Amino acid sequence: MKMHNFYAGPAILPKEVIKEAAKGVLNFNNSGLSVLEISHRSKDFTKVIETAEALIKELLNLPDNYHVLFTTGGASSQFFMIPMNLLNKDETAYYVNTGTWSTKAIAEANHFGNLVELASSADKGFNYIPKYKTPNKGKYLHLTSNNTIYGTQIQHFPKGDLPIICDMSSDFLSRPIDVEKFGLIYAGAQKNLGPAGVTVVIVRDDMLGTVKRHIPTLLDYRTFVKKGSMFNTPPAYPIYVSMLTLKWLKAKGGVEKMERLNKSKAKLLYKELETNPLFSPNIPNNRDRSLMNVTFQITNPKLEADFLAEAEANGIVGIKGHRSVGGFRASIYNAMPRSSVKVLTDLMADYTKRKG
Ligand SMILES: *Cc1c(COP(=O)(O)O)cnc(C)c1O
């Protein structure tokens, strides 16, 4: 049966990438060796990591003063690495709280400097992107561009004097961004880029070297910059597969093309949710809705388990909502074909005719 993978993360990867990644495990570049068993210092692997870095720079149009780093510990480790590297005890960082991930980032940053929660959407179960005035003093402004669990997304990043630090884990490379607004961008690979195990950090040069505290070598961004993310053994296979996805993304037409496809997929699904009387989207305001994670409810909760079972019988997996929200969530990342979204909306329409 054809499977339609709507998991939120680890998540769908392009079919072509999976095939190539499998080939690399068996016989990497016709070397007679597996990509899993070659030295990270070998010529072949050096080329992999350099290509991945170059493709991220190219796809996002990064100016020369931005570094691309490959770290471990997930996006969650960035919650403390960021303030540890960027924020002195007597300096202020502003955080906008838009959900579980921002809440966790705030909890970590609190220990390193003066933290101000600039705005929050906790009052309404994080179902909107809050408004705020961008401060003109302080060290940085931390935002979460896409809230994977709740299904909201920032559509316009504020202009201002503060560099934006942004958790883009679940919408990295899903659309063009105005890079110059950002001091640092981070993304765990397992949502929109590759397998779990590597986290991409993009950092502007002037953000580094401004804190007084001692930073352990492997938690210091400058170590990654100096050593090309190879102070120690990097997560070689996740980097390899991410590199394949980056090549795929470039061949598909880059982030502009992705944005168009992502908008078209999201439109199809939200339209069904708006017009189908049995389903409703969680996020009331169209402007705040995520193009990556579409969260919704079935208006007759008695049918929830039944619909989930029908979806699974049709090869649709991963649409159960996060345990903290309930209902449903369809994650429609870059690699998700529009045809799979159509399979889901067709099933919803048909289901409502039969049982609505
Ligand atoms: C999944 C996710 C995280 C956590 O990522 P880990 O790699 O598991 O630490 C952080 N932020 C966002 C927005 C996410 O979607």
The ligand as a MOL file (V3000), in Angstrom:
LIG
                    3D

  0  0  0     0  0            999 V3000
M  V30 BEGIN CTAB
M  V30 COUNTS 15 15 0 0 0
M  V30 BEGIN ATOM
M  V30 1 C 11.2780 19.3230 17.4710 0
M  V30 2 C 11.5700 20.7140 17.8530 0
M  V30 3 C 12.5450 21.0290 18.8270 0
M  V30 4 C 13.2980 19.9640 19.5820 0
M  V30 5 O 14.2090 19.3470 18.7650 0
M  V30 6 P 15.2050 18.2340 19.3280 0
M  V30 7 O 16.1290 18.0690 18.1480 0
M  V30 8 O 14.3930 17.0260 19.6220 0
M  V30 9 O 15.8950 18.7710 20.5200 0
M  V30 10 C 12.7800 22.3520 19.0960 0
M  V30 11 N 12.1220 23.3330 18.4660 0
M  V30 12 C 11.1780 23.0750 17.5330 0
M  V30 13 C 10.4660 24.2120 16.8630 0
M  V30 14 C 10.8790 21.7580 17.1940 0
M  V30 15 O 9.9410 21.5030 16.2660 0
M  V30 END ATOM
M  V30 BEGIN BOND
M  V30 1 1 1 2
M  V30 2 1 2 3
M  V30 3 2 2 14
M  V30 4 1 3 4
M  V30 5 2 3 10
M  V30 6 1 4 5
M  V30 7 1 5 6
M  V30 8 2 6 7
M  V30 9 1 6 8
M  V30 10 1 6 9
M  V30 11 1 10 11
M  V30 12 2 11 12
M  V30 13 1 12 13
M  V30 14 1 12 14
M  V30 15 1 14 15
M  V30 END BOND
M  V30 END CTAB
M  END
